[in-house]
Amino acid sequence: MVFHFYYDGKELTKYRKYFSCFPYTRKSPSELVDSLVKADGEFQPQKLQVKRDICEVDSAYLVRNIDHAFKVWREQPWGKSICFSDFCEYILPYRIGDEVLTDWREDIYNEYNPLLDSIRQMPEASDPFFAAQVLLDSLAKDMIYFSGVFPHGPHIGPGVVKWRSGDCKELADIVEYIFRAVGIPCGTDVMMMRGDNNAAHFWNFVLDKNGNTYEVEFPNPPFKSATELWNPKAKVYRTTFSLNMDMVKHMNKSMDAIYPSFRMPLFKDVTPVYAGEWNKTLTLPHDVLYSEVSPKDILYLCLSCRNEWIPVAYTHVEKDSIRFRDIEGDVIFRLATWNGEELAMCSDPILFEKTSGKIRYFTPGKEQDTVSIYFKYHLYNETYIFRMPGGVFEGSNDSTFQKSDTLFLIKDVPERLYNTLYIHSDKKYQYVRFKGAPGSHCNIAEIAFYDSELSGQLLKGRIIGTPGCIQQDGSHEYTNAFDGDPYTSFDYLHPDNGWTGLDLGTPHTINRIVYVPRNRDNFIRKGDNYELLYWENRRWNSAGCKKAEADSLLYRIPKGSLLYLINHTRGYDERIFEYKDGKQRFW
């Protein structure tokens, strides 16, 4: 209790509105944010009041919490398989973070414990993991309101179980409250910074009767073994109620001399559980450092977050080398110290390879390279483009397309905004369309058909297709595919059998199709101003600013450079990358 606190005040009420309102509005997350900011003003976390449990929590509250936790531990058939230490850490705690305290256990227990009545007499029910699987299947059936655009703040408390809204942190809280209330040992594991993304990441774990870890990223069942978590990790920590005294003793520094995330380590390192065979010790020579670091100082391993570096691990410099133990690779990092106010970076970016355990330095030579840049952030963040493979362009002289010819079947995920397909057929068609792949909701942003007999002229006609969009407000109808805007799109009401096309009036020969996938605006955008940076001589250097004239940018840069593209016009999703084998490779 000594190390725990919570935030309170008017600003917390303002903050919680984002989550409590989201399930009941037809507004998008961004629209909701704008609306609440207009009504209440910006959320100002610096104005939150800090209240310490040791001063605020009364004994009656603790007794109620302890009694209920012991009750479920003793009554559930899987309770006998849960050791006392796991019970104390992953069922008993009266809080899960820094939320305002309420009597949450009994209400959540009464709502969700009946979902387990059907399995209580089964022999498998002796394993808490079996109970967790059954309960998760039920939880996953209800609507989740996910958003990553709300401001960052403290835990919002057990109300999240009702609201079911937020990002990965809030979704992990939902599972943790429910599972602990019914006596299933559960908690949250975290990456302070993803190895390939500009964000921390939170997810749940449960323990089976043998103490093995299974992870789940709610609301996406099923549970998986820990080593199946695919994200490049570097470091994974498990949140705990108890203070990690081993870490405190090892750092051996006053609070101010420690980077804030490590000052009060209510977590333990579980990287080996997730890394499995890829768990390695990262060993570096002293000469990677810009200057000497004292063995008494703490040296941090930092991962990239946009154009900043965030500590995720620490060590002390040893006599012969620098060692970070229990690291998973395929991450680019820099080393830093903390001077009490800010990080002092003390190395260049270094890649730690996952499989080989080798390190690679980004040291550009004198040779120049021409790079073609199509996007400024990971393509996997452009989730809609993965719905394109399996989509097909068809031509017909029958308005119902009962008889149609395949003009082009999309097999690959598009890697640029505008994609050109060449059609090798002399046949003429009056009706042309794009039919989305099964499960794709016919997601597409723009289509253009060109006639080979009219000097490649853009064909126009009456827009035809399957009406209805998921939003049910007319915002994502089939007509969007022909409005000339690559940032509007068709999002069909049903996952299958959606299509959009043209009645050309008379038959035409199609020699070329240009399409734009539905996208999140991370491709190069015509008219925006960009600047490419490359790493050399211990700093970022500009390769020049350019206004995009198409959906790509061309630059000349020192070969082998680490790169970073800035859009000075809009957006915030940007990430370090290299140019290798003619393609962008983000880290």
C-alpha positions in Angstrom: 0.0 0.0 0.0 2.9 2.3 0.7 3.9 2.5 -2.9 0.4 3.0 -4.4 -1.5 6.2 -5.2 -4.3 7.4 -7.4 -5.4 10.5 -9.2 -8.5 12.5 -8.5 -10.2 15.8 -9.2 -12.3 17.6 -11.8 -9.8 16.7 -14.6 -10.4 13.0 -13.9 -14.2 13.5 -14.4 -13.4 15.3 -17.7 -11.1 12.4 -18.8 -13.5 9.6 -17.9 -16.1 11.2 -20.2 -14.2 10.1 -23.3 -14.7 6.5 -22.3 -18.2 6.7 -20.8 -19.7 8.7 -23.8 -18.1 6.7 -26.6 -20.4 3.6 -26.5 -23.5 5.8 -26.7 -22.6 8.2 -29.5 -22.7 7.9 -33.3 -19.7 10.2 -33.5 -16.3 8.9 -34.5 -13.6 8.9 -31.8 -12.0 12.0 -33.3 -15.4 13.8 -33.5 -16.1 12.8 -29.9 -12.7 14.3 -28.8 -13.4 17.5 -30.6 -16.9 17.7 -29.1 -15.7 17.1 -25.5 -12.8 19.5 -25.9 -15.2 22.2 -27.1 -17.5 21.6 -24.2 -15.1 21.0 -21.3 -11.7 22.2 -22.6 -8.5 20.1 -23.1 -7.8 17.4 -20.6 -4.9 18.7 -18.4 -3.4 15.8 -16.5 -1.0 18.1 -14.6 -3.9 19.4 -12.7 -4.9 16.0 -11.3 -4.6 15.6 -7.6 -2.3 12.8 -6.3 -3.7 10.9 -3.3 -1.7 8.2 -1.6 -3.4 4.9 -0.5 -1.6 4.9 2.8 -3.4 8.2 3.7 -6.8 7.5 2.0 -7.7 3.8 2.2 -9.6 2.7 5.3 -9.3 -0.7 7.0 -13.0 -1.6 6.3 -12.4 -1.3 2.5 -9.3 -3.6 2.8 -11.2 -6.1 4.9 -14.1 -6.3 2.3 -11.6 -6.7 -0.5 -9.6 -9.4 1.3 -12.7 -11.4 2.4 -14.1 -11.5 -1.2 -10.8 -12.4 -2.7 -10.4 -15.3 -0.3 -14.0 -16.3 -0.8 -13.6 -16.8 -4.6 -10.2 -18.5 -4.2 -11.7 -21.1 -1.8 -15.0 -21.7 -3.6 -13.9 -22.0 -7.2 -12.9 -25.5 -8.3 -9.7 -24.2 -9.9 -8.7 -22.4 -6.6 -6.9 -25.4 -5.4 -4.5 -25.1 -8.3 -3.5 -21.5 -7.5 -0.6 -21.2 -5.2 -0.6 -18.6 -2.4 2.0 -16.3 -4.0 0.0 -16.1 -7.3 -3.2 -15.5 -5.4 -1.5 -12.6 -3.6 -0.2 -11.0 -6.7 -2.9 -11.7 -9.3 -6.2 -12.1 -7.5 -6.0 -10.4 -4.1 -4.9 -6.8 -4.9 -7.6 -4.2 -4.3 -6.5 -2.1 -7.3 -5.0 -2.7 -10.7 -3.3 0.6 -11.3 -3.7 4.2 -10.3 -7.5 4.3 -10.5 -9.9 5.9 -7.9 -10.9 3.0 -5.5 -14.4 1.6 -5.4 -16.0 -1.6 -4.1 -15.8 -3.3 -7.5 -15.4 -7.0 -6.7 -18.9 -8.0 -5.6 -20.8 -6.3 -8.5 -18.5 -7.7 -11.1 -18.6 -11.2 -9.5 -22.4 -11.2 -9.4 -22.6 -10.3 -13.1 -19.9 -12.7 -14.5 -19.6 -15.6 -12.2 -22.9 -17.2 -13.5 -21.2 -17.5 -16.9 -19.1 -20.3 -15.4 -21.9 -22.3 -13.8 -22.0 -24.7 -16.7 -18.4 -25.8 -16.3 -18.0 -25.9 -12.5 -18.5 -29.6 -12.2 -16.3 -30.6 -15.2 -12.9 -32.2 -14.3 -11.2 -29.6 -16.5 -12.5 -26.9 -14.2 -9.6 -27.6 -11.8 -7.4 -25.6 -14.2 -7.9 -21.8 -14.1 -6.8 -21.6 -17.7 -9.9 -23.7 -18.7 -12.2 -21.3 -16.8 -10.4 -18.3 -18.4 -11.0 -19.7 -21.9 -14.7 -20.2 -21.3 -15.2 -16.8 -19.8 -13.2 -15.1 -22.6 -15.4 -16.7 -25.2 -18.4 -15.1 -23.5 -16.8 -11.7 -23.1 -15.7 -11.6 -26.8 -19.3 -11.7 -28.0 -20.1 -8.2 -26.7 -19.3 -5.0 -28.5 -16.0 -3.3 -27.9 -15.5 0.4 -28.6 -11.8 0.7 -29.5 -10.1 4.0 -29.9 -6.5 5.1 -29.8 -7.1 8.8 -30.2 -8.3 9.7 -26.6 -5.7 11.6 -24.5 -3.5 9.5 -22.3 -4.3 9.5 -18.6 -4.6 7.3 -15.5 -6.6 4.1 -15.3 -10.3 4.9 -15.4 -11.4 2.3 -12.9 -14.0 -0.5 -12.9 -16.4 1.6 -14.9 -14.5 0.4 -17.9 -16.2 -3.0 -17.5 -19.5 -1.4 -18.4 -18.2 1.1 -21.0 -15.9 -1.4 -22.8 -14.1 1.4 -24.5 -10.6 2.7 -24.9 -7.3 1.3 -26.3 -5.2 -1.7 -25.3 -4.7 -0.5 -21.8 -8.4 -0.1 -21.0 -9.2 -3.4 -22.7 -6.6 -5.2 -20.6 -8.2 -3.6 -17.5 -11.6 -5.0 -18.4 -10.3 -8.6 -18.5 -8.3 -8.1 -15.3 -11.2 -6.8 -13.3 -13.5 -9.5 -14.4 -11.1 -12.4 -14.1 -9.8 -11.4 -10.6 -13.4 -10.9 -9.4 -14.2 -14.5 -10.2 -10.9 -15.9 -8.9 -8.9 -16.4 -12.1 -5.2 -15.4 -11.7 -4.8 -12.6 -14.3 -2.8 -9.5 -14.9 -1.3 -7.2 -17.5 2.0 -7.5 -19.3 3.4 -4.5 -21.0 6.0 -3.3 -23.5 7.0 0.2 -22.4 7.6 0.8 -26.1 6.9 -1.5 -29.0 9.9 -2.6 -31.0 8.4 -1.4 -34.2 5.7 1.0 -33.3 5.3 4.5 -31.6 3.4 3.2 -28.6 3.5 1.2 -25.5 1.4 -2.0 -25.6 -0.7 -3.7 -22.9 -2.3 -7.2 -22.9 -3.5 -9.8 -20.5 -2.0 -13.0 -19.3 -3.5 -15.8 -17.2 -1.7 -18.7 -15.5 -2.7 -22.3 -15.9 -2.5 -24.8 -13.0 1.2 -25.4 -13.8 2.0 -21.7 -13.7 2.5 -21.4 -17.4 1.7 -18.1 -19.1 -1.0 -17.7 -21.8 -1.6 -14.3 -23.4 -4.5 -12.7 -25.0 -5.1 -9.3 -26.7 -8.7 -8.8 -25.9 -11.1 -8.9 -27.7 -9.2 -11.2 -30.0 -9.5 -14.8 -28.6 -8.2 -17.4 -28.2 -5.4 -17.4 -25.6 -2.0 -18.3 -27.0 1.2 -19.4 -25.4 3.4 -16.5 -24.6 6.0 -17.3 -27.2 3.4 -16.8 -30.0 3.2 -13.0 -29.3 4.5 -11.8 -32.6 5.4 -8.2 -31.9 9.1 -7.2 -31.8 9.5 -6.8 -28.1 13.0 -6.0 -26.8 11.5 -6.1 -23.2 8.3 -7.3 -21.6 7.3 -6.5 -18.0 4.6 -7.9 -15.8 2.8 -5.5 -13.7 2.8 -6.4 -10.0 1.2 -5.0 -6.8 4.4 -5.5 -4.9 7.5 -3.4 -5.4 10.4 -5.1 -7.2 13.0 -4.8 -4.5 15.7 -6.7 -6.5 15.5 -4.0 -9.2 15.5 -1.2 -6.6 18.7 -2.6 -5.0 20.3 -3.3 -8.4 19.8 0.3 -9.6 21.2 1.6 -6.3 20.3 5.2 -7.0 18.2 8.0 -5.4 14.7 8.5 -7.0 15.7 11.6 -8.9 18.7 9.9 -10.5 16.5 7.2 -12.0 14.4 7.6 -15.2 10.8 8.1 -14.1 9.5 4.8 -15.5 11.9 2.8 -13.3 11.7 4.8 -10.1 8.9 2.8 -8.6 9.2 -0.6 -10.3 5.8 -2.2 -9.7 6.7 -4.8 -12.4 9.0 -7.6 -13.1 10.9 -8.7 -16.2 9.2 -11.6 -18.0 11.0 -11.2 -21.3 12.3 -14.8 -21.3 8.7 -16.1 -21.0 7.8 -14.4 -24.3 11.1 -14.5 -26.2 11.7 -18.2 -25.6 14.6 -19.5 -27.8 15.2 -15.9 -29.0 15.9 -14.6 -25.5 19.5 -13.2 -25.7 22.1 -11.2 -23.9 23.0 -8.0 -25.8 26.7 -7.5 -25.5 28.3 -4.3 -26.7 31.9 -2.9 -26.6 32.6 0.3 -24.7 33.5 2.1 -27.9 29.8 2.3 -29.0 29.5 5.1 -26.4 30.2 8.7 -27.3 32.0 9.1 -24.0 32.9 7.1 -20.9 30.0 6.2 -18.6 30.8 5.4 -15.0 29.9 1.9 -13.7 28.0 3.7 -11.0 25.6 5.3 -13.5 22.6 3.7 -15.0 22.7 3.1 -18.7 19.4 2.8 -20.5 18.5 0.9 -23.7 16.0 3.1 -25.6 13.6 2.3 -28.4 12.4 4.7 -31.1 9.1 6.6 -30.7 8.8 9.0 -33.7 11.8 11.2 -33.3 12.4 10.4 -29.7 13.9 7.5 -27.7 12.2 5.8 -24.8 14.0 3.7 -22.2 12.8 0.1 -21.9 15.7 -1.5 -20.1 18.7 -0.6 -17.9 22.2 -1.9 -16.9 25.4 -0.8 -15.4 28.6 -0.6 -17.5 30.9 -3.6 -16.7 34.6 -3.6 -16.8 35.0 -5.4 -20.2 31.7 -4.6 -21.9 28.1 -3.4 -21.8 25.5 -6.2 -21.2 21.7 -6.0 -21.3 20.4 -9.4 -20.3 17.1 -10.9 -21.5 16.5 -9.0 -24.7 14.6 -10.0 -27.8 16.0 -8.6 -31.0 14.8 -7.2 -34.3 14.8 -3.7 -32.7 16.8 -0.6 -33.3 18.0 1.1 -30.1 20.2 3.8 -28.7 21.9 4.0 -25.3 21.3 6.9 -22.9 21.9 8.1 -19.4 19.5 10.2 -17.3 20.8 13.5 -15.7 17.8 14.1 -13.5 15.9 16.2 -16.0 16.4 14.7 -19.5 18.0 11.8 -21.3 21.6 12.2 -22.6 21.9 10.1 -25.7 25.3 8.3 -25.8 25.3 6.1 -28.8 24.3 5.9 -32.5 21.3 3.8 -33.5 22.1 0.1 -33.5 20.2 -2.9 -34.8 20.1 -6.1 -32.7 19.2 -9.0 -34.9 16.8 -11.5 -33.4 17.9 -14.8 -34.9 21.6 -14.4 -35.1 22.1 -12.1 -32.1 24.4 -9.9 -34.2 24.5 -6.2 -34.0 24.5 -3.9 -37.0 25.6 -0.3 -37.2 24.1 2.3 -39.5 27.3 3.8 -40.9 26.7 5.2 -44.3 29.6 5.4 -46.7 30.5 7.8 -49.6 28.3 5.9 -52.1 25.0 7.5 -52.9 21.7 5.7 -53.4 18.5 6.8 -55.1 15.4 5.9 -52.9 11.8 5.9 -53.9 9.5 6.5 -51.0 5.8 5.6 -51.0 4.8 5.8 -47.4 6.0 7.3 -44.1 4.9 4.6 -41.7 4.5 0.8 -41.4 2.2 -0.7 -44.0 0.7 -3.0 -41.4 -0.8 0.1 -39.8 -2.7 0.5 -43.1 -5.0 -2.3 -42.2 -7.4 -1.8 -45.0 -4.9 -2.5 -47.7 -4.8 -6.1 -46.6 -8.4 -6.5 -47.7 -7.4 -6.0 -51.4 -6.0 -9.4 -52.3 -8.8 -11.5 -53.7 -10.7 -8.5 -55.1 -11.5 -8.8 -58.8 -12.2 -6.3 -61.6 -14.8 -7.7 -64.0 -16.3 -6.7 -67.3 -19.7 -7.7 -68.7 -22.4 -6.8 -71.2 -25.0 -7.9 -68.7 -26.0 -5.4 -66.0 -26.4 -8.2 -63.5 -22.9 -9.6 -64.2 -24.4 -13.1 -64.5 -22.0 -13.5 -67.4 -18.7 -11.7 -66.8 -15.0 -11.8 -67.6 -12.2 -11.3 -65.1 -10.2 -8.3 -66.1 -7.7 -8.5 -63.2 -7.5 -10.5 -59.9 -5.6 -8.7 -57.2 -3.1 -11.1 -55.6 -0.8 -8.8 -53.7 -1.2 -6.2 -51.0 -0.7 -2.8 -52.6 2.4 -0.8 -51.5 1.5 2.6 -52.9 -1.5 4.9 -53.1 -2.2 4.7 -56.9 -1.9 1.2 -58.4 -2.0 0.7 -62.2 -3.2 -2.6 -63.8 -2.7 -3.3 -67.5 -5.4 -5.3 -69.2 -4.5 -7.3 -72.3 -7.9 -8.0 -74.0 -9.6 -6.6 -77.1 -13.1 -7.5 -75.8 -15.5 -4.6 -75.2 -17.7 -4.2 -72.1 -20.6 -1.8 -71.2 -20.5 -2.7 -67.5 -17.3 -2.8 -65.4 -16.9 -3.2 -61.7 -14.7 -4.1 -58.7 -16.0 -6.9 -56.5 -14.4 -7.1 -53.1 -12.8 -10.2 -51.7 -14.8 -12.2 -49.1 -14.7 -10.5 -45.8 -13.4 -7.2 -47.2 -16.6 -5.1 -47.1 -15.5 -4.2 -50.6 -13.1 -1.6 -49.2 -11.7 0.6 -52.0 -11.1 4.3 -52.2 -10.9 5.1 -55.9 -11.2 3.4 -59.3 -10.5 4.7 -62.8 -11.1 2.7 -66.1 -9.3 3.8 -69.3 -10.2 3.0 -72.9 -7.5 1.7 -75.3 -9.3 3.0 -78.4 -9.6 6.6 -77.2 -5.9 7.4 -76.5 -6.2 6.0 -73.0 -9.1 8.3 -72.2 -10.7 8.1 -68.7 -14.1 6.5 -69.0 -17.1 7.9 -67.4 -20.6 6.5 -66.8 -23.4 5.9 -64.4 -22.2 4.6 -61.1 -23.7 1.3 -60.1 -23.1 -1.0 -57.1 -24.4 -2.5 -53.9 -25.9 0.3 -51.7 -25.4 0.4 -47.9 -22.4 1.1 -45.7 -21.4 -0.1 -42.2 -21.8 3.4 -40.8 -25.4 3.5 -42.1 -25.1 7.3 -42.6 -24.2 7.4 -46.3 -20.6 8.4 -45.6 -19.0 5.3 -47.1 -21.3 4.4 -50.1 -20.2 2.7 -53.3 -20.3 6.0 -55.1 -17.2 7.1 -53.2 -15.1 5.0 -55.5 -15.6 7.4 -58.3 -15.6 10.8 -56.6 -12.0 11.5 -57.4 -11.0 11.6 -53.7 -8.4 9.0 -52.6 -9.3 9.5 -49.0 -13.0 8.6 -49.2 -14.0 5.0 -49.6 -16.6 2.3 -50.0 -17.2 0.3 -46.8 -20.1 -2.1 -47.7 -22.6 -3.0 -45.0 -21.9 -6.7 -45.3 -18.5 -8.4 -45.4 -19.2 -10.3 -48.6 -20.6 -9.7 -52.1 -20.1 -5.9 -52.2 -19.2 -4.3 -55.5 -19.0 -0.9 -57.2 -18.7 0.0 -60.9 -19.8 1.9 -64.0 -22.4 1.5 -66.7 -20.5 3.0 -69.6 -23.5 3.4 -71.8 -21.8 1.7 -74.7 -19.2 -1.1 -74.9 -15.5 -0.1 -74.5 -12.2 -1.9 -74.6 -10.4 -1.5 -71.2 -6.6 -1.3 -71.4 -5.8 0.1 -68.0 -7.3 0.3 -64.5 -6.0 2.6 -61.7 -7.2 1.9 -58.2 -6.6 3.4 -54.7 -7.1 1.1 -51.7 -9.0 2.3 -48.7 -6.3 3.8 -46.5 -5.4 5.7 -43.3 -3.5 8.5 -45.2 0.0 7.2 -44.5 1.0 7.0 -48.1 2.7 9.9 -49.8 0.1 12.6 -50.3 0.2 14.9 -53.3 0.7 18.5 -52.3 2.1 17.8 -48.8 5.5 19.0 -47.8 8.0 16.4 -46.7 11.5 16.3 -45.4 13.8 13.2 -45.4 16.3 12.9 -42.6 19.3 10.5 -42.6 21.5 9.6 -39.7 25.2 10.5 -39.9 27.8 12.0 -37.6 25.8 11.4 -34.5 22.7 13.4 -35.7 19.9 13.6 -38.1 20.8 15.4 -41.4 18.3 16.7 -43.9 18.3 15.3 -47.4 16.0 18.2 -48.4 12.4 19.3 -48.3 10.1 18.5 -51.1 6.5 19.1 -52.1 5.0 15.8 -53.3 3.9 16.0 -56.9 2.6 12.4 -57.0 2.3 9.4 -54.6 6.1 9.0 -54.4 9.2 10.9 -53.5 12.7 10.5 -54.9 15.8 11.3 -52.9 19.6 10.8 -53.1 21.1 9.8 -49.8 24.2 8.1 -48.5 23.8 4.4 -49.0 23.1 2.4 -45.8 21.6 5.3 -43.9 18.9 5.1 -41.2 16.1 7.3 -42.4 13.2 9.2 -41.1 10.5 11.0 -43.2 8.6 14.0 -41.8 5.3 15.3 -43.2 5.4 19.0 -42.4 1.8 19.4 -43.6 -0.2 16.9 -41.5 -0.2 13.7 -39.5 1.9 12.2 -36.8 2.5 8.6 -37.7 6.2 8.6 -38.6 8.9 5.9 -38.0 12.6 5.2 -38.6 13.3 3.0 -41.6 16.1 1.9 -44.0 16.0 1.4 -47.7 17.1 -2.1 -48.6 16.7 -4.1 -51.8 14.7 -1.4 -53.4 12.1 -1.2 -50.6 11.4 0.7 -47.4 12.0 -1.4 -44.2 10.6 0.1 -41.1 11.9 -0.7 -37.6 
